[in-house]
């Protein structure tokens, strides 16, 4: 058996194993948790940067009022 055939067979085995893994409920639940965590992180970051933006706007407004 040539080296190319061995690599091809290992690829087929890996593909079949991956397909079987993807179909399991545990894998799907794990993926859902990862995606939910990512969405929560995005929401937290958005809220944090919105707070920073509001603080910066307040500082600018204070500086503008002192100049006037």
Order of alpha helices (4+ residues) and beta strands (2+ residues): alpha-alpha
